[in-house]
Amino acid sequence: MLSTTSLPSVFTARPEAKTRIRDFFSSHIRNPNTRRAYREAVRQFSVFCAEHSIVDLAQVEPIHVAAFVELQLKTQSKPTVKLRLAALRMLFDWMVVGQVIPVNPAHAVRGPKHSQRRGKTPVLNVDEARALIDAIDITSLPGLRDRALIGLMVYTFARVGAAVSMKVEDFFVQGRRGWVRLHEKGGKEHEMPTHHNLDHYLEEYIEAAGIAEDRKGPLFRTTRGRSGELTGNSLLQSDVWRMIRRRALLAGIKTEISCHTFRATGITAYLKNGGKLEIAQQMAAHESARTTGLYDRRNDEISLDEVERIGI
């Protein structure tokens, strides 16, 4: 939730503006990741306005928004600046509809041009991914949990947000085999069968954790200190990031992987083994095959082979 007291007066000078921005972030923007990104965009623009003695929304003109965009481009990537401009456009539209301001000052401002055909997410090759999973010490409960979580992201292409929000009941048997239910972006509920490896990882973890009967409880839980004992609390995305970086270090993997690495790794491995892009799109719950294509890193290996032909 956005704290209106933390914003400069440009968004709080009038009671109707203060109420409108509160409602924008509490009811209009539902996805927590989008809310967090848009909140930062608003914060950055608010600081910019304060520095230029703009104290009321009625003072904001297209030239101010354009200047803000140019300033952001000096320190931020083009995709980040485009996102922040989109956030301001949506917020100002919300203000116009609420009759706080007459026109949207960000509407006519053009964002930076940016086209991307290849994703930037670090990807592991098959051997690295296998080495990472095999290096996990599964004699402990946290090890079983981490193997199951990483396996889930690899074999289902799940986003980390969908993984940590799973309940125990979201792993179930249907037609004599395991299935997972993922709650993805935009409120989508996505179900798919589990790979036999993932089926094994999840069953071993759930049995060792003794959480099979706690159907409404979180599937992937935090541990209590160094005891290895599970709590009733769900892992946070930041917990997962720290865990995978630690696991990668122990496995001797130097690639600076992130939570999203396993999504890209799984999609690439699937396509390398003859999988179809349209099926990968369905499995990843992407709206567009073009988005799925950003995760296809098969051409990386082709490029590397070609570079090695420089026989000097």
C-alpha positions as CSV (number, residue, x, y, z in Angstrom):
1,M,0.0,0.0,0.0
2,L,1.2,3.5,-0.8
3,S,1.6,5.8,2.2
4,T,0.3,9.2,1.1
5,T,2.2,10.9,3.9
6,S,5.5,9.9,2.3
7,L,4.8,11.8,-0.9
8,P,5.7,15.4,-1.6
9,S,2.8,17.9,-1.8
10,V,2.3,17.5,-5.6
11,F,0.1,14.4,-4.9
12,T,-1.3,15.5,-1.6
13,A,-1.9,19.3,-1.9
14,R,-5.6,18.8,-2.3
15,P,-7.8,16.3,-0.4
16,E,-9.4,14.9,-3.6
17,A,-5.9,14.2,-5.1
18,K,-4.8,12.5,-1.8
19,T,-7.9,10.3,-1.8
20,R,-7.6,9.5,-5.5
21,I,-4.0,8.3,-5.3
22,R,-4.8,6.2,-2.3
23,D,-7.6,4.5,-4.2
24,F,-5.4,4.1,-7.3
25,F,-2.9,1.9,-5.3
26,S,-5.3,0.2,-3.0
27,S,-8.1,-0.8,-5.5
28,H,-7.1,-0.1,-9.1
29,I,-3.6,-1.8,-9.1
30,R,-4.1,-5.3,-7.8
31,N,-0.8,-7.1,-8.7
32,P,1.7,-6.5,-5.8
33,N,4.7,-6.5,-8.2
34,T,3.0,-3.9,-10.5
35,R,2.0,-1.9,-7.4
36,R,5.6,-1.9,-6.2
37,A,7.0,-0.8,-9.6
38,Y,4.4,1.9,-10.0
39,R,4.9,3.1,-6.5
40,E,8.6,3.7,-7.3
41,A,7.7,5.6,-10.5
42,V,5.4,7.9,-8.5
43,R,8.0,8.4,-5.8
44,Q,10.6,9.3,-8.4
45,F,8.3,11.8,-10.2
46,S,7.2,13.3,-6.9
47,V,10.8,14.0,-5.9
48,F,11.4,15.5,-9.4
49,C,8.4,17.8,-8.9
50,A,9.6,18.9,-5.4
51,E,13.0,19.8,-6.8
52,H,11.4,22.0,-9.4
53,S,8.9,23.7,-7.1
54,I,5.9,22.0,-8.5
55,V,3.5,21.7,-5.5
56,D,0.2,20.9,-7.2
57,L,-0.9,18.5,-9.9
58,A,-2.5,21.4,-11.8
59,Q,1.0,22.8,-12.4
60,V,2.3,19.6,-14.1
61,E,2.6,20.1,-17.9
62,P,3.9,17.7,-20.7
63,I,7.2,19.5,-20.6
64,H,7.7,18.5,-17.0
65,V,6.9,14.8,-17.7
66,A,9.3,14.9,-20.7
67,A,12.1,16.4,-18.6
68,F,11.5,13.7,-16.0
69,V,11.8,11.0,-18.7
70,E,15.1,12.5,-20.0
71,L,16.5,12.7,-16.5
72,Q,15.6,9.1,-15.8
73,L,17.3,7.9,-19.0
74,K,20.6,9.1,-17.6
75,T,20.5,6.5,-14.8
76,Q,17.9,3.9,-15.7
77,S,17.4,1.4,-18.5
78,K,15.0,2.1,-21.3
79,P,12.5,-0.6,-20.2
80,T,12.5,0.8,-16.7
81,V,11.8,4.4,-18.0
82,K,9.1,3.1,-20.3
83,L,7.5,1.4,-17.4
84,R,7.6,4.5,-15.2
85,L,6.1,6.6,-18.0
86,A,3.3,4.1,-18.4
87,A,2.7,4.2,-14.6
88,L,2.4,8.0,-14.7
89,R,0.1,7.9,-17.7
90,M,-2.2,5.5,-15.9
91,L,-2.2,7.5,-12.7
92,F,-2.9,10.8,-14.5
93,D,-5.7,9.1,-16.4
94,W,-7.1,8.0,-13.0
95,M,-6.9,11.6,-11.8
96,V,-8.6,12.9,-14.9
97,V,-11.5,10.4,-14.5
98,G,-11.8,11.5,-10.9
99,Q,-11.9,15.2,-12.0
100,V,-8.8,16.1,-10.1
101,I,-7.1,17.5,-13.2
102,P,-8.7,18.3,-16.6
103,V,-6.1,16.6,-18.9
104,N,-3.4,14.0,-18.7
105,P,0.0,15.8,-19.0
106,A,1.8,12.5,-19.7
107,H,-0.4,11.5,-22.6
108,A,1.5,13.3,-25.4
109,V,5.0,12.4,-24.0
110,R,6.8,9.8,-26.1
111,G,8.9,7.2,-24.3
112,P,12.2,5.8,-25.4
113,K,12.2,3.3,-28.2
114,H,13.2,-0.1,-27.2
115,S,12.9,-3.5,-29.0
116,Q,14.1,-6.7,-27.4
117,R,14.3,-10.1,-29.2
118,R,16.4,-11.9,-26.6
119,G,15.8,-12.0,-22.9
120,K,18.5,-10.9,-20.4
121,T,17.7,-13.4,-17.7
122,P,20.8,-15.6,-16.9
123,V,20.2,-19.1,-18.1
124,L,21.8,-22.4,-16.9
125,N,22.6,-25.1,-19.4
126,V,21.3,-28.6,-18.7
127,D,24.4,-29.8,-17.0
128,E,24.6,-26.8,-14.7
129,A,20.9,-27.1,-13.7
130,R,21.4,-30.8,-13.0
131,A,24.6,-30.1,-11.0
132,L,22.8,-27.4,-8.9
133,I,19.9,-29.8,-8.0
134,D,22.2,-32.7,-7.3
135,A,24.4,-30.6,-5.0
136,I,21.6,-29.9,-2.6
137,D,21.9,-31.8,0.7
138,I,18.6,-33.7,0.9
139,T,19.4,-35.2,4.3
140,S,17.9,-32.1,5.8
141,L,14.3,-30.8,5.6
142,P,15.4,-27.4,4.1
143,G,17.3,-29.3,1.5
144,L,14.3,-31.3,0.5
145,R,12.3,-28.1,0.4
146,D,14.8,-26.2,-1.8
147,R,15.1,-29.1,-4.2
148,A,11.3,-29.3,-4.6
149,L,11.1,-25.5,-5.1
150,I,13.9,-25.3,-7.7
151,G,12.4,-28.4,-9.4
152,L,9.0,-26.7,-9.5
153,M,10.4,-23.6,-11.2
154,V,12.4,-25.7,-13.7
155,Y,9.8,-28.3,-14.7
156,T,6.7,-26.1,-14.7
157,F,8.3,-22.7,-15.8
158,A,6.6,-21.2,-12.7
159,R,7.3,-17.6,-11.7
160,V,8.7,-17.4,-8.2
161,G,5.7,-15.5,-7.1
162,A,3.4,-18.3,-8.1
163,A,5.7,-20.9,-6.5
164,V,5.8,-19.2,-3.0
165,S,2.1,-18.6,-3.0
166,M,1.2,-22.3,-3.4
167,K,-0.7,-24.1,-0.8
168,V,-0.2,-27.8,0.1
169,E,-3.5,-28.5,-1.8
170,D,-2.0,-27.1,-5.0
171,F,-0.1,-30.3,-5.5
172,F,-2.7,-33.0,-6.1
173,V,-3.2,-36.3,-7.9
174,Q,-5.4,-36.5,-11.0
175,G,-5.6,-39.4,-13.3
176,R,-3.0,-41.3,-11.3
177,R,-0.3,-38.7,-11.6
178,G,0.7,-35.5,-9.8
179,W,-0.5,-32.1,-10.9
180,V,0.3,-28.6,-9.7
181,R,-2.0,-25.6,-9.5
182,L,-0.2,-22.2,-10.0
183,H,-1.8,-18.8,-9.3
184,E,0.0,-16.7,-11.9
185,K,-0.1,-13.0,-12.8
186,G,-3.4,-11.3,-13.5
187,G,-5.3,-13.7,-11.3
188,K,-4.8,-16.6,-13.7
189,E,-5.1,-20.2,-12.3
190,H,-2.9,-22.5,-14.3
191,E,-2.8,-26.3,-13.8
192,M,-0.4,-28.7,-15.4
193,P,0.9,-32.3,-14.8
194,T,4.2,-32.7,-13.0
195,H,7.4,-34.1,-14.5
196,H,8.3,-37.4,-12.8
197,N,11.4,-35.8,-11.2
198,L,9.2,-33.0,-9.7
199,D,6.6,-35.5,-8.6
200,H,9.3,-37.3,-6.6
201,Y,10.8,-34.1,-5.2
202,L,7.4,-32.8,-4.0
203,E,6.3,-36.1,-2.5
204,E,9.5,-36.6,-0.5
205,Y,9.4,-33.0,0.8
206,I,5.8,-33.1,1.8
207,E,6.2,-36.5,3.6
208,A,9.3,-35.4,5.5
209,A,7.7,-32.1,6.4
210,G,4.6,-33.8,7.7
211,I,2.3,-31.1,6.1
212,A,0.2,-33.4,3.9
213,E,-2.9,-32.8,6.1
214,D,-2.4,-29.1,6.3
215,R,-4.1,-28.6,2.9
216,K,-4.7,-24.9,3.3
217,G,-1.2,-24.1,4.7
218,P,1.7,-22.8,2.6
219,L,3.6,-25.4,0.6
220,F,7.1,-23.8,0.8
221,R,7.7,-22.7,4.4
222,T,10.4,-20.8,6.2
223,T,12.5,-22.5,8.9
224,R,13.0,-21.6,12.5
225,G,16.5,-20.3,12.9
226,R,19.2,-22.9,12.2
227,S,17.1,-25.8,13.6
228,G,15.7,-26.8,10.2
229,E,12.2,-26.9,11.7
230,L,9.5,-25.5,9.5
231,T,7.3,-22.7,10.6
232,G,3.8,-22.0,9.4
233,N,4.9,-19.0,7.3
234,S,5.4,-19.0,3.5
235,L,8.8,-18.2,2.0
236,L,9.2,-14.7,0.6
237,Q,10.6,-14.0,-2.9
238,S,13.6,-12.5,-1.2
239,D,14.1,-15.7,0.8
240,V,14.1,-17.7,-2.4
241,W,16.6,-15.3,-4.1
242,R,19.1,-15.7,-1.2
243,M,18.6,-19.5,-1.2
244,I,19.3,-20.0,-4.8
245,R,22.4,-17.8,-4.8
246,R,23.7,-19.8,-1.8
247,R,22.9,-23.1,-3.5
248,A,24.6,-21.9,-6.7
249,L,27.7,-21.0,-4.8
250,L,27.9,-24.4,-3.1
251,A,27.4,-26.1,-6.5
252,G,30.3,-24.1,-8.0
253,I,28.1,-22.2,-10.5
254,K,29.5,-18.8,-11.3
255,T,26.5,-17.6,-13.4
256,E,24.7,-14.8,-11.4
257,I,21.4,-16.6,-11.4
258,S,18.1,-15.1,-10.3
259,C,14.7,-16.7,-9.4
260,H,13.7,-16.1,-13.1
261,T,16.7,-18.1,-14.3
262,F,14.8,-21.4,-13.8
263,R,11.9,-20.3,-15.9
264,A,14.2,-19.5,-18.8
265,T,16.3,-22.6,-18.2
266,G,13.2,-24.9,-18.3
267,I,11.8,-23.3,-21.4
268,T,15.1,-23.5,-23.3
269,A,15.7,-27.2,-22.3
270,Y,12.1,-28.0,-23.4
271,L,12.6,-26.4,-26.8
272,K,16.0,-28.0,-27.3
273,N,14.4,-31.4,-26.8
274,G,12.0,-30.9,-29.7
275,G,9.2,-29.0,-27.7
276,K,6.9,-26.7,-29.6
277,L,6.9,-22.9,-28.9
278,E,3.1,-22.7,-28.7
279,I,3.1,-25.5,-26.1
280,A,5.8,-23.8,-24.1
281,Q,3.7,-20.6,-24.3
282,Q,0.8,-22.6,-22.8
283,M,2.9,-24.1,-20.1
284,A,4.4,-20.8,-19.1
285,A,1.0,-19.1,-19.1
286,H,2.2,-16.4,-21.5
287,E,-0.3,-14.3,-23.4
288,S,2.0,-14.1,-26.4
289,A,4.4,-16.5,-28.1
290,R,6.7,-13.6,-28.6
291,T,7.1,-13.3,-24.8
292,T,7.9,-17.0,-24.6
293,G,10.5,-16.6,-27.3
294,L,12.5,-14.2,-25.1
295,Y,13.2,-17.1,-22.9
296,D,14.4,-19.3,-25.7
297,R,18.2,-19.2,-25.5
298,R,19.1,-22.0,-27.9
299,N,20.8,-19.5,-30.2
300,D,23.3,-18.6,-27.4
301,E,25.1,-21.9,-27.9
302,I,25.1,-21.5,-31.7
303,S,26.8,-18.1,-31.3
304,L,29.4,-19.5,-28.9
305,D,30.2,-22.3,-31.4
306,E,30.7,-19.8,-34.1
307,V,33.0,-17.6,-32.0
308,E,35.2,-20.6,-31.3
309,R,35.8,-20.8,-35.1
310,I,38.1,-17.8,-34.8
311,G,41.2,-19.9,-34.7
312,I,43.9,-17.5,-33.6
